[in-house]
């Protein structure tokens, strides 16, 4: 028997034990919590469930969550593409520093990020007096939620595109420009088709984080009911007030959105894998 086979030979009980442990872990930390959320949400019946969701403050929280995602996802998609393009297609001083700075929203706590914007745009912040003089309100208002969410979701698109575009190289774009294509034509006809699945993957991750963000948004929102409470914030408020039915109803809706996002992520991963197989062939 070769050394390779001796090293990779394992007792028969290892495989079923590892599978059993994995299933138990998944059941405890994923399946049971998901079942609990939906069972508690529908505990009083479908009518009570939709009645709870019909509350005007809950509807406002749902609307604000969706609007926040609609604002932040396209914004970070646009700047993520620009950033990935600049890093992968050009050489300049400070390039490594810029790549490191992309990771800042992951490196610091979202609560600290929220406090940062309080210190910048709050009443006693660096720009607070100017903003108050011009009757512009950012913190404890909807703009603050947009800014905080955009900050914590900023890296996802760029992180997905940078390694993908580095792997692609510059040959195709340079060939297109040699043949007379301008920058936009090169991007839409050469670059975008090659990065589309990675781009969609980054967009899905950005959307998931935008809808589920709690820490940074909680700091800058002021928790004003019907105005600055997103779905995660309002779930916390309802649960703190012992309104469990309404809390689980909103939680089930947010969970459903997360599951849809997860399904979209899985489909995109499948297409990315297929694309890589085709490229290897």
C-alpha positions in Angstrom: 0.0 0.0 0.0 1.4 3.4 -1.0 2.1 6.1 1.6 -0.7 8.2 0.1 -3.3 5.5 0.6 -2.0 4.8 4.2 -2.3 8.5 5.0 -5.8 8.8 3.6 -7.2 5.5 5.0 -9.6 6.2 7.9 -11.8 4.1 10.1 -15.3 3.4 8.7 -17.0 5.1 11.7 -15.4 8.6 10.9 -17.7 9.4 8.0 -21.1 8.7 9.7 -19.9 10.4 12.9 -18.9 13.6 11.1 -22.1 13.6 9.1 -24.1 13.1 12.3 -22.3 15.9 14.1 -22.8 18.3 11.1 -26.5 17.5 11.0 -26.9 18.0 14.7 -25.1 21.3 14.4 -27.3 22.4 11.5 -30.4 21.4 13.3 -29.5 23.3 16.5 -28.3 26.5 14.9 -30.3 26.7 11.7 -33.3 24.4 11.2 -34.8 24.7 14.7 -34.4 28.5 14.9 -36.0 28.8 11.4 -38.9 26.5 12.4 -39.4 28.4 15.6 -39.6 31.8 13.8 -42.3 30.7 11.4 -44.2 28.6 14.0 -44.3 31.5 16.4 -45.3 33.9 13.6 -48.3 31.8 12.6 -49.1 30.6 16.1 -52.3 32.6 16.2 -53.3 31.9 12.7 -52.8 33.4 9.2 -55.3 36.2 9.9 -53.5 37.4 13.0 -50.2 37.2 11.1 -51.3 39.5 8.4 -53.1 41.8 10.9 -49.8 42.2 12.7 -48.0 43.0 9.5 -50.7 45.5 8.7 -49.6 47.9 11.5 -48.6 51.2 10.0 -45.3 51.3 12.0 -44.4 47.8 10.8 -45.3 48.8 7.2 -43.1 51.9 7.5 -40.2 49.7 8.8 -40.6 47.3 5.9 -40.7 50.2 3.4 -37.6 51.9 4.9 -35.7 48.6 4.7 -36.5 48.1 1.1 -35.8 51.7 0.2 -32.5 51.6 2.0 -31.5 48.5 0.0 -32.7 50.2 -3.3 -30.5 53.2 -2.5 -27.4 51.5 -1.1 -27.1 48.4 -3.4 -26.9 50.4 -6.8 -24.6 53.0 -5.2 -22.2 50.4 -3.9 -22.4 48.4 -7.1 -21.4 51.4 -9.1 -18.5 52.4 -6.9 -17.5 48.8 -6.4 -17.1 48.4 -10.2 -15.1 51.7 -10.4 -12.9 50.6 -7.6 -12.2 47.2 -9.0 -11.5 48.6 -12.4 -9.0 51.2 -11.0 -7.2 48.6 -8.9 -7.0 45.9 -11.6 -6.4 48.0 -14.7 -4.0 50.7 -13.5 -0.8 50.9 -11.5 -0.5 53.9 -9.1 1.0 54.9 -5.8 -1.0 53.8 -2.7 -2.7 51.0 -4.5 -2.0 48.5 -1.7 -3.2 51.0 0.8 -6.4 51.4 -1.1 -6.9 47.7 -1.2 -6.4 47.6 2.5 -8.9 50.4 3.1 -11.6 48.4 1.4 -11.6 46.0 4.4 -12.1 48.8 6.9 -15.9 48.3 7.2 -15.2 44.6 8.0 -12.5 45.4 10.5 -14.4 47.7 12.8 -17.6 47.1 14.7 -20.8 48.4 13.0 -21.6 50.2 16.3 -18.2 52.1 16.0 -19.1 53.0 12.4 -22.4 54.4 13.6 -20.6 56.4 16.3 -18.2 57.7 13.6 -21.1 59.3 11.7 -22.5 60.7 14.9 -19.2 62.5 15.5 -19.2 63.7 11.9 -22.8 64.7 11.3 -24.3 65.0 14.8 -25.2 68.3 16.5 -21.8 68.5 18.1 -19.9 66.8 15.3 -17.4 68.2 12.9 -20.1 69.3 10.4 -22.9 69.5 12.8 -23.0 73.3 13.1 -23.0 73.8 9.4 -25.7 71.2 8.9 -27.9 72.8 11.5 -27.4 76.3 10.1 -28.6 75.0 6.7 -31.4 72.9 8.2 -29.9 69.6 7.0 -30.5 66.6 9.2 -28.5 63.4 8.7 -28.2 61.6 12.0 -31.5 60.5 13.6 -33.0 60.8 10.1 -33.3 58.6 7.0 -30.1 60.0 5.3 -28.1 58.7 8.3 -29.5 55.2 7.8 -28.5 55.4 4.1 -25.0 56.5 4.9 -24.4 53.9 7.7 -25.8 51.1 5.5 -23.7 52.2 2.5 -20.6 52.1 4.7 -21.0 48.6 6.1 -22.0 47.2 2.7 -19.4 49.0 0.6 -16.8 46.2 0.3 -18.9 43.3 -1.0 -19.0 44.1 -4.8 -15.3 45.3 -4.9 -14.1 42.2 -3.0 -15.9 39.9 -5.4 -14.7 41.7 -8.6 -11.1 42.5 -7.8 -9.8 38.9 -7.8 -12.0 38.0 -10.7 -10.8 40.9 -12.8 -7.2 40.2 -11.8 -7.6 36.7 -13.1 -9.0 37.9 -16.4 -6.0 40.2 -17.0 -6.0 43.1 -19.5 -5.5 41.3 -22.8 -9.1 41.3 -24.0 -9.7 44.9 -23.1 -6.4 46.0 -24.8 -7.3 44.1 -27.9 -10.7 45.7 -28.1 -9.2 49.2 -27.7 -6.6 48.4 -30.3 -9.5 47.6 -32.7 -11.0 51.0 -32.0 -13.4 50.4 -29.1 -13.7 53.2 -26.5 -13.8 52.7 -22.8 -17.6 52.3 -22.4 -17.7 49.9 -25.4 -14.9 47.8 -24.0 -16.6 47.6 -20.6 -20.1 46.7 -21.8 -19.0 44.3 -24.5 -15.9 42.7 -23.0 -15.5 43.2 -19.3 -19.1 43.1 -18.1 -20.0 39.8 -19.8 -16.9 38.2 -18.2 -17.7 39.5 -14.7 -21.5 39.4 -14.7 -21.8 36.4 -12.3 -19.3 37.7 -9.9 -21.0 41.1 -10.0 -24.4 39.5 -9.3 -22.9 37.6 -6.4 -21.5 40.8 -4.9 -24.9 42.5 -5.4 -26.7 39.7 -3.6 -24.4 39.8 -0.6 -24.7 43.6 -0.5 -28.5 43.4 -0.6 -28.5 40.8 2.2 -26.3 42.9 4.5 -28.3 46.1 3.7 -31.6 44.5 4.7 -30.2 42.9 7.8 -27.9 45.5 9.2 -28.5 46.4 12.9 -25.6 47.9 14.7 -24.6 50.9 12.7 -28.2 51.7 11.8 -29.3 51.5 15.4 -26.7 54.1 16.5 -27.6 56.7 13.8 -31.4 56.1 13.5 -32.6 57.5 16.9 -35.2 54.7 16.8 -38.1 57.0 15.8 -41.1 54.8 15.2 -42.5 54.9 11.7 -39.6 57.2 10.5 -36.1 55.7 11.2 -36.8 52.1 12.3 -35.8 49.4 9.8 -37.1 45.9 10.1 -34.2 44.6 12.3 -34.6 47.6 14.6 -38.4 47.3 14.9 -38.1 43.6 15.7 -35.9 44.5 18.6 -38.4 47.2 19.7 -41.4 44.8 19.5 -39.6 42.1 21.4 -38.5 44.5 24.1 -42.2 45.5 24.5 -43.2 41.8 24.8 -45.2 42.1 21.5 -44.0 38.6 20.5 -46.6 37.9 17.8 -45.7 41.1 15.9 -42.0 40.6 16.5 -42.0 37.1 15.1 -44.2 38.2 12.2 -41.7 40.8 11.1 -38.8 38.4 11.8 -40.4 35.8 9.6 -40.7 38.3 6.7 -37.1 39.3 7.1 -36.1 35.6 7.3 -38.1 34.9 4.1 -36.2 37.7 2.3 -32.9 36.2 3.6 -33.9 32.8 2.3 -34.7 34.3 -1.1 -31.3 35.9 -1.1 -29.7 32.6 -0.1 -31.4 30.8 -3.0 -30.2 33.5 -5.4 -26.7 33.2 -4.0 -26.7 29.5 -4.6 -27.9 29.8 -8.2 -25.3 32.4 -8.9 -22.6 30.1 -7.4 -23.7 27.3 -9.7 -23.4 29.5 -12.7 -19.9 30.8 -11.6 -18.8 27.1 -11.2 -20.1 26.3 -14.6 -18.4 29.3 -16.1 -15.1 28.3 -14.6 -15.4 24.7 -15.9 -16.1 26.1 -19.4 -13.0 28.4 -19.1 -10.9 25.4 -18.1 -12.1 23.3 -21.1 
